Amino acid sequence: MRQTHYLIVGASHAALSALEAIRMADAENDITLVCRDDALPYSPTLLPYVVSGRSKAAFLRDEAWFAARRANYLRGCEVARIDAANGLARLAGGGAIGYRKLLVASGATPARPAIPGLADVRYHVLRTMDDAAALREALPCTKRAVVLGAGLIGMHAAENLAHAGAAVTILEREPQVLPAYFDATAAGLIASAFAQAGVEVRTGCGVERVEAAAGGCALTLGDGSRVPADLLLVGTGVVPATGLLEGSGVAIDRGVLVDDCMHTNVANIWAAGDVAQARGFGTQAKMLNGIVPCAVEQGRVAGMSMSEDPGIRPFPGGVRLNAYTFFGNRALSVGTAEEGEDCEVVTRIAQDARRYLKIVLRDGRLAGIFGINVGFDPGIMWELILRRIELGEAKARFLDDPQTTARALMSKRWR
C-alpha cells in the first residue's frame, strides 16, 4: 500500500495552489496528488473554449511541473471513500493510500435535476474533458438543441451550438438568465444579444417531463407546450463532490464545512475549492463560491495550514467574481449586488450600445460592480473589496471612471 505524508484529492486550481504552498514550507515530506481523470490537470472553466475549438486543451500543469516539486501525480486514480479513522483513502479500483494529512479538493459534479424521464434519455453535461470532447463531436450533426439552465455553463454551451448552426432553445426556471451573477436589467441585455443571434430564450418556465422522441427527445413544459431536441444539454449548475466523505465524520452542509484555515472538523483533513463551504466576506455565514480566484486562495491557505507555515494568512472570505464573453460582448460581475438601506447604488445603461454599469457602495467602500461592455479590471475591483479600501475623496472620480481610479488606488497599496 502506498503511503504519503500529504494526500491531495483533486487536480484543479485549489489542489495545485495547495501543493505549491506546501512545498514552500516543507521541502522534505512526500506529496501525492490523485486525479480521477486520466489526464493532466485542467480547468473546468476553459472547457467551453475546448468545445468551440478556441482552445485545443485546458491543461494547467505538465509532468515536469510535478517532478520539479518532487510530487507524485497519480492520474486515473479515483478515491471512493475516506477512512478517516485509519488515515486511508480507499480507491475505486481496490487498494488504498495511507496519509498523514489530507486535502479534499474534489471539486463539483453536474447537478442533475429530478425531472421525470430525464434519466431515460441521452443528454450532455459539461464538467470534464470527456464531456467537452463528446459535445464537440456532437456539434456538426445537431440541428435542434435544447439547453436546460441559463447559468454560465448553459449560456456558453448555447452559444457554441448556435455558432455550429443549430437552432437553440434555452429553458430557465428563474425569471432571468444568469440569476446568480447579474440583476434583471443586465440579464435582459444579455438575453437580447442571444435573441439577436437567433437563440430562443425562455425564462420562468419549468420542465414537467422529458421523453424519448424520434431523433432525440422532447421536453414538456409547465404550460403544456412541447419542445423537441436532437441534442439536450443539462446545465443546471453543479453540486460539491462530497460522496467520498460519506461516513468519515467530516461535517457537510451543502459542501464541506471549513474554518478560515480551510480545516474541517476532523483533525487531519482540510478542504478547498468548489467542494468547500467557507465563510463569506464580511459575514459568518458559510457559502459555496466556485470561482478560480477563490479556489486558488483557499488552496494556498489550506497548504500553508497543512504544512504549519507560520506566515499563514487566513482566508478572508468569499467574494464573487466572474467574467463572461458572449457573441462579441463582455460581462463582468464582482462582489454583491444587494441593495440595502446602507448602500449607495449608481447605475448607467445605454441600450443601443448594449452597455451597462452598476456600482454598489457600502460605508464608502466598494461592495459590488457589474458591467457589460464596460472596461474595468475585475481583479483590481476584487482587491478593492477584499482590502476594504475606503474611497474617500476618490469616490466621485471612481463613480465617473472606476477603472482609472481603482488602478490608482491599488497602485499605492501594491508598492
Residue pairs with C-beta under 8 A, 6 or more apart in sequence:
1 95
1 96
1 97
1 98
2 32
2 97
2 98
3 30
3 97
3 98
3 99
4 30
4 31
4 32
4 72
4 97
4 98
4 99
4 100
5 29
5 30
5 31
5 99
5 100
5 101
6 22
6 26
6 29
6 30
6 31
6 32
6 99
6 100
6 101
6 102
6 103
6 306
6 307
7 32
7 33
7 34
7 89
7 97
7 99
7 101
7 102
7 103
8 15
8 18
8 19
8 31
8 32
8 33
8 34
8 102
8 103
8 105
9 15
9 34
9 79
9 89
9 102
9 103
9 104
9 105
9 106
9 244
10 33
10 34
10 35
10 103
10 104
10 105
10 106
10 107
10 273
10 275
11 33
11 34
11 35
11 37
11 41
11 42
11 73
11 75
11 105
12 41
12 42
12 43
12 44
12 60
12 105
12 107
12 273
12 295
13 43
13 60
13 273
13 292
13 295
13 296
13 299
14 105
14 272
14 273
14 274
14 276
14 295
14 296
14 298
14 299
14 302
15 33
15 41
15 103
15 105
15 272
15 273
15 299
16 41
16 60
16 61
16 299
17 272
17 295
17 296
17 297
17 298
17 299
17 300
17 303
18 103
18 105
18 272
18 299
18 300
18 302
18 303
18 306
19 31
19 33
19 69
19 71
19 303
20 69
20 300
20 303
21 299
21 300
21 301
21 302
21 303
21 304
21 307
21 309
22 31
22 303
22 304
22 306
22 307
23 31
23 69
23 70
23 71
24 303
24 304
24 307
24 309
25 303
25 304
25 307
25 308
25 309
26 307
29 100
30 72
31 69
31 70
31 71
31 72
32 71
32 72
32 74
32 97
32 99
33 66
33 71
33 72
33 73
33 74
34 74
34 77
34 78
34 79
34 89
34 97
35 41
35 73
35 74
35 75
35 76
35 77
36 76
36 77
36 78
36 79
36 92
37 75
37 76
37 128
37 129
37 130
38 75
38 76
39 59
39 75
39 129
40 59
40 60
40 61
40 62
40 63
40 75
41 59
41 60
41 61
42 57
42 58
42 59
42 60
42 129
43 58
43 60
43 292
44 58
44 107
44 127
44 128
45 58
45 292
46 55
46 58
47 58
47 126
47 127
47 128
47 129
47 131
47 132
48 126
48 132
48 153
48 156
48 157
48 160
49 55
49 58
50 56
50 57
50 58
50 129
50 132
50 133
50 136
51 126
51 132
51 135
51 136
51 139
51 156
51 157
51 160
52 159
52 160
52 163
53 136
58 129
63 73
66 72
66 73
77 91
77 93
78 91
78 92
78 93
79 89
79 90
79 91
79 92
79 97
79 106
79 244
80 90
80 91
80 92
80 244
81 89
81 90
81 244
81 246
81 247
81 248
82 88
82 89
82 90
82 102
82 104
82 244
82 245
82 248
82 250
82 269
83 89
83 90
83 96
83 248
84 248
84 249
84 250
84 266
84 269
85 249
87 98
87 99
87 100
87 102
87 268
88 96
88 97
88 98
88 99
89 96
89 97
89 98
89 99
89 102
89 244
90 96
91 97
99 268
100 268
101 268
101 269
101 270
101 306
102 268
102 269
102 270
103 269
103 270
103 271
103 272
103 299
103 302
103 303
103 306
104 244
104 245
104 250
104 256
104 264
104 269
104 270
104 271
104 272
104 275
104 276
105 271
105 272
105 273
105 275
105 295
105 299
105 302
106 240
106 241
106 242
106 244
106 275
107 240
107 241
107 273
107 274
107 275
108 127
108 238
108 239
108 240
108 241
108 274
108 275
108 290
109 127
109 238
109 239
109 241
110 125
110 126
110 127
110 234
110 235
110 236
110 237
110 238
110 239
111 236
111 237
111 238
111 239
112 118
112 119
112 125
112 234
112 236
113 148
113 207
113 234
113 236
115 207
115 208
115 209
115 210
116 208
116 209
116 210
117 209
117 210
117 211
118 210
118 234
120 210
120 211
120 212
121 210
121 211
121 212
121 216
121 217
121 232
122 216
122 217
122 232
123 217
123 232
123 233
123 234
124 131
124 134
124 135
124 138
124 157
124 231
124 232
124 233
124 234
125 131
125 233
125 234
125 235
126 132
126 135
126 153
126 156
126 157
126 233
126 235
127 153
127 238
135 157
135 160
135 233
138 231
139 160
139 161
139 164
139 166
140 164
142 161
142 164
142 166
142 230
142 231
143 166
143 167
143 230
144 166
144 167
144 169
144 216
144 228
144 229
144 230
144 231
145 158
145 161
145 166
145 167
145 168
145 169
145 229
145 230
145 231
145 232
145 233
146 168
146 169
146 170
146 171
146 219
146 227
146 229
146 231
146 232
146 233
147 154
147 155
147 157
147 158
147 161
147 168
147 169
147 170
147 171
147 233
147 235
148 154
148 171
148 207
148 219
148 232
148 233
148 234
148 235
148 236
149 170
149 171
149 172
149 234
149 235
149 236
149 237
150 170
150 171
150 172
150 174
150 176
150 177
150 178
150 179
150 201
150 203
150 235
151 178
151 179
151 180
151 235
151 236
151 237
152 178
152 181
152 322
152 324
153 235
153 237
153 238
154 170
154 172
154 233
154 235
154 236
155 170
155 177
155 178
155 190
155 194
155 235
155 324
155 326
156 326
157 233
157 235
158 168
158 170
158 194
158 199
159 194
159 197
159 199
159 326
159 327
161 168
161 231
161 233
162 168
162 194
162 197
162 198
162 199
166 231
167 198
167 200
168 198
168 199
168 200
169 199
169 200
169 201
169 202
169 227
169 229
170 177
170 194
170 199
170 200
170 201
170 202
171 202
171 205
171 207
171 219
171 221
171 227
172 179
172 201
172 202
172 203
172 204
172 205
173 204
173 205
173 206
174 203
174 204
175 184
175 203
175 204
176 182
176 184
176 187
176 188
176 191
176 203
177 187
177 190
177 191
177 194
177 201
177 203
178 186
178 187
178 190
178 324
178 331
179 187
181 320
181 322
181 324
181 331
181 333
182 190
182 331
182 333
182 337
182 370
183 337
183 358
183 370
185 347
185 349
185 356
185 358
186 331
186 356
186 358
186 370
186 372
189 349
189 351
189 354
189 356
189 372
190 326
190 329
190 331
190 372
191 201
191 203
192 354
193 326
193 327
193 329
193 354
194 201
194 326
194 327
195 201
196 327
197 327
202 221
205 221
205 222
205 223
206 221
206 222
207 219
207 220
207 221
207 222
208 220
208 221
208 222
209 219
209 220
210 217
210 218
210 219
210 220
210 232
211 217
211 218
211 220
213 228
215 228
215 230
216 228
216 229
216 230
216 231
216 232
217 228
217 229
217 232
218 226
218 227
218 228
218 229
219 226
219 227
219 229
219 232
220 226
221 227
238 274
238 290
239 254
240 254
240 255
240 256
240 274
240 275
240 276
240 277
240 288
241 274
241 275
242 252
242 255
242 256
242 275
245 252
245 256
248 266
248 269
249 265
249 266
250 256
250 264
250 265
250 266
250 269
250 271
251 257
251 264
251 265
253 277
253 286
254 277
254 288
255 271
255 274
255 275
255 276
255 277
255 288
256 264
256 271
256 275
256 276
256 277
257 264
257 265
257 277
257 286
258 264
258 270
258 271
258 272
258 276
258 277
258 278
259 279
260 278
260 279
260 301
260 314
260 315
261 270
261 301
261 302
261 305
261 312
261 314
261 315
262 270
262 271
262 272
262 276
262 278
262 298
262 301
262 302
262 305
262 315
263 269
263 270
263 305
264 270
264 271
270 302
270 305
270 306
271 302
272 295
272 298
272 299
272 301
272 302
273 290
273 294
273 295
273 298
273 299
274 288
274 290
274 295
276 288
276 298
277 286
277 287
277 288
278 286
278 287
278 289
278 298
278 315
278 317
278 318
279 285
279 286
279 287
279 315
279 317
279 318
280 286
280 287
280 289
280 317
280 318
281 316
281 317
281 318
281 319
281 385
281 386
282 317
283 317
287 318
289 318
289 319
289 320
291 320
291 321
291 322
293 321
293 379
293 382
294 318
294 319
294 321
297 315
297 316
298 315
301 312
301 313
301 314
301 315
303 309
304 311
304 312
304 313
305 312
316 386
319 334
319 335
319 382
319 385
319 386
320 333
320 334
320 335
320 336
321 333
321 334
321 335
321 378
321 379
321 382
322 332
322 333
322 334
322 378
323 330
323 331
323 332
323 333
323 378
324 330
324 331
324 332
324 333
325 331
329 354
329 372
329 373
330 372
330 373
331 370
331 371
331 372
332 369
332 370
332 371
332 372
332 374
332 376
332 378
333 370
333 378
334 368
334 369
334 370
334 378
334 381
334 382
334 385
335 360
335 366
335 367
335 368
335 369
335 381
335 382
335 385
336 360
336 367
336 368
337 358
337 360
337 368
337 370
338 360
338 367
338 368
339 345
339 360
340 362
342 362
342 363
343 360
343 361
343 362
343 367
344 360
344 361
344 362
345 358
345 359
345 360
345 361
346 357
346 358
346 359
346 361
346 399
347 356
347 357
347 358
347 359
348 355
348 356
348 357
348 358
349 355
349 356
349 357
350 356
353 373
354 372
354 373
355 372
355 373
355 374
356 370
356 371
356 372
356 373
356 374
357 369
357 370
357 371
357 374
357 402
358 368
358 369
358 370
358 371
359 366
359 368
359 369
359 398
359 399
359 402
360 366
360 367
360 368
360 369
361 367
361 391
361 395
364 390
364 391
364 392
364 395
365 384
365 385
365 388
365 389
365 390
365 391
366 381
366 384
366 385
366 389
366 391
366 398
367 385
368 385
369 376
369 381
369 402
375 403
376 402
376 403
376 406
377 403
377 406
377 407
380 403
380 406
380 407
380 410
381 402
381 406
383 410
383 413
384 406
384 409
384 410
387 413
389 409
389 410
389 413
391 398
391 409
394 405
394 408
394 409
397 404
397 405
398 405
398 406
398 409
